[in-house]
Amino acid sequence: MRRWLLSLVVALAAYLAGAFGGGALLLQYSSNTHDRGLEAAMTGAFVFGPVAAIIGFLVAYHRAGRRGPDHRG
């Protein structure tokens, strides 16, 4: 249970970082001149954010599952 909760918290943080970071990158490098802000917001929220959340969840779940050789239980 602790492993899942930790992974979900990391996934939420990764989503926020991916959404805002991806949106900022798109604002910087997009050639769209008509609705650059809308493009950045939607791509950040629906592409970069979910991809970062999935990667963050998988990495956190994998890392939280690692235990030392002396762990019992």
C-alpha positions as CSV (number, residue, x, y, z in Angstrom):
1,M,0.0,0.0,0.0
2,R,2.8,2.4,0.9
3,R,4.5,1.6,-2.5
4,W,1.3,2.6,-4.4
5,L,0.8,5.8,-2.5
6,L,4.4,6.9,-2.9
7,S,4.2,6.1,-6.6
8,L,0.9,8.1,-7.0
9,V,2.4,11.1,-5.2
10,V,5.5,11.0,-7.4
11,A,3.2,10.6,-10.5
12,L,1.3,13.7,-9.5
13,A,4.5,15.7,-9.0
14,A,5.8,14.4,-12.4
15,Y,2.5,15.3,-14.1
16,L,2.8,18.9,-12.8
17,A,6.4,19.2,-13.8
18,G,5.7,17.7,-17.2
19,A,2.7,19.8,-17.9
20,F,4.3,23.1,-16.9
21,G,7.7,22.3,-18.3
22,G,6.3,21.0,-21.5
23,G,4.1,24.0,-21.9
24,A,7.0,26.3,-21.2
25,L,9.2,24.5,-23.8
26,L,6.4,24.7,-26.4
27,L,5.9,28.4,-25.7
28,Q,9.6,28.9,-26.3
29,Y,10.0,26.9,-29.5
30,S,6.6,26.8,-31.2
31,S,6.3,28.4,-34.6
32,N,2.5,28.9,-34.2
33,T,1.7,32.6,-34.1
34,H,-2.1,32.5,-33.8
35,D,-2.8,30.7,-30.6
36,R,0.6,29.7,-29.1
37,G,-0.6,29.9,-25.5
38,L,-3.5,27.6,-26.1
39,E,-1.3,25.1,-28.0
40,A,1.2,25.1,-25.1
41,A,-1.5,24.7,-22.4
42,M,-3.3,21.8,-24.2
43,T,-0.1,20.0,-25.2
44,G,1.3,20.4,-21.7
45,A,-1.8,19.1,-20.1
46,F,-2.7,16.3,-22.5
47,V,0.7,15.1,-23.8
48,F,3.7,16.1,-21.7
49,G,1.9,15.8,-18.3
50,P,0.5,12.3,-18.7
51,V,3.7,11.0,-20.3
52,A,5.7,12.4,-17.4
53,A,3.2,11.0,-14.9
54,I,3.4,7.5,-16.3
55,I,7.2,7.5,-16.4
56,G,7.3,8.9,-12.8
57,F,4.9,6.3,-11.5
58,L,6.8,3.4,-13.1
59,V,10.2,4.7,-11.8
60,A,8.9,5.3,-8.3
61,Y,7.1,1.9,-8.2
62,H,10.2,0.1,-9.3
63,R,12.5,2.0,-6.9
64,A,10.1,1.6,-3.9
65,G,10.1,-2.1,-4.5
66,R,13.8,-2.5,-4.1
67,R,14.7,-3.8,-0.7
68,G,18.0,-4.6,0.9
69,P,19.0,-8.3,1.1
70,D,18.3,-8.3,4.9
71,H,14.6,-7.2,4.5
72,R,12.1,-9.8,5.8
73,G,8.4,-9.5,5.3
